[in-house]
Amino acid sequence: MKIHACLLFFITMMIILLAFYSPKYLPITIIGYKYADLVDTPPSQKRENMESNIRFFNLVLYSSGSDEYDNMKRITEEYYKNFSNVKTVYYTFSETLEEPYKLENNVLFIKGKESYVPGITDKTKLAFSYFKDEYNHYDYVVRSNISTIINFELLTSELAKQPIDYGSGLTFSVESIDVDKTDEKIYDVNFASGTSIIMSKNVINRLVEKVDLVRSDIIDDVAIGIFIKDHLPDIKMIKIVPEKYTYVPDYHGEFEKVYDHLKNKDFIFYRNRNDTDRKIDGTQMSQIVKIIS
């Protein structure tokens, strides 16, 4: 009996020692816990684990039917396929649509007519509401636009280090804004730029519950900032590290100049918009994607 007890003790100690020195080759369970669970995970590995679990719903503001915009859509949708943790949907108005909505592949068509205000804001509010049942499957909703490219790999790393509820790569704090075509002023407005509005699922779910309170007479990025100030006062805006955002000027299709602007830079957000010739945007966007891919 004593021999059996000693033998059992010896075998148990050998298993524990083997597990201690080679846990990956001999996974054992001690009092209900795997040995690996008892070892403190290094910080870098914890961050990797967190990053692998961060998921984005990327809603891209877009106007269909223009060769320039459709070209930029093709470029960005191919780029965004590189990120397995990102679902990208483009949303646009359609005047010929018979039903209120039509989701076709990765484009949400919404019945309506394009305009700056109230068009963009109404379109965004309707898109937010349409996908309301999706948000609990994601950590963040990003409202980006067709003129912006986002490196979601770097954004994932940044948010793993500093989670946020509401923010952007570019934020604004203004003393007051004038409401168009009225005498109304709104004071102390903080808002995330429409190039990259980032909201946690907590914020987007709360916004959708009260989406009718988001003003349509103000452009959507500002209107969202005002809504959060008035109705979600516990939410604070955070700016992603400033040097992670870049405006890429018009280099007239000269690849070398675009390359020099971007080389050795870990930008997350690339703003690419020419106000006079949108064809240049498509050419330059393809160059940006080629450089950062």
TAVENJO-V820975 format. One record per helix or strand. SS is the DSSP state (helix for helix, strand for strand). FROM is the first residue (numbers start at 1). LEN is the number of residues. If there is no record, write none. Layout:
SS_FROM_LEN / SS_FROM_LEN
This chain:
helix_2_20 / strand_29_2 / strand_33_2 / helix_35_4 / helix_43_11 / strand_56_6 / helix_67_14 / strand_86_9 / strand_101_4 / strand_107_5 / helix_116_15 / helix_135_3 / strand_140_6 / strand_148_3 / helix_152_10 / strand_166_3 / strand_171_8 / strand_185_8 / strand_196_5 / helix_201_9 / helix_211_3 / helix_220_12 / strand_237_3 / helix_242_3 / strand_245_3 / helix_255_8 / strand_269_3 / helix_278_15
